[in-house]
Amino acid sequence: MKLAAGLILSLSLVSQLALAKVLVISDIDDTIKVSNVLNKKRAATSFFDDDSRFAGMTDLYQELKKTYGRNIEFHYVSLAPRILMADKHEEFLEENDFPLTKLHTNPGIAQDPELKQKVIRELLAKKRPELVIYFGDNGQFDATVYDQMVKEHPHIPAVQYIREAYSKLVDSKYPTMEGQIGFVTSVELAIDLIQREILPVRSYNRIEKVVYKRLKRDDGSENYGHMVFPSWQDCRDFKWQWDVTGTTDKLEVIKAAIAERCSQE
């Protein structure tokens, strides 16, 4: 992908996709919301927190919505109990301007490890999408669930994105799997979606600007609010995999920050 002037995206393919039915399946905690679910104390604190979110994720979802209009739906699937978290999750999504078609939560108190599979199977059967975009993280079951769903429905084109919030070197028991794209910031998501011709190139600058500006303010100790890297994030499993020519100064700063933060040294 070339970010300099003169880059031409196949607009015909984007136009074709814009007429297709696109289904976004997204987790919430540690995917778009900073929660630290593997730490009980911080996870409990995040219950009351409607502000802590990963920089650029709202903008990325909004760019998808702008590109596909009425032909895209956003479904958020969370294992959190409905009675405890449904209202809080809805507040988080609405207050932070995430496009929302429907929120799916656990109807009982006890966690149903098969909830996401059940919801996704029902959505795929009912909506019959022509493209599914999965967003999750490597804290709990997302990587395993999304891999299973793609294998169960090989006839439905899909792309899977997993935030490297934790490392298998320490906490993560569900690391990013083969065929899935690990990411650390929304900039990698924008680059990958553009390279796959799912988003137009014009979407990129908005995402890069948001992440760059926030990154310049972060000091590495962030736990609350709008941020790029929460203090607890362990992204040592992450590997940059995009060939980008004609890069920008902002992207070089972002890549350097990722390399420093995710270093295994």
Disulfide bonds with the S-S distance in Angstrom:
Cys235-Cys262 2.02
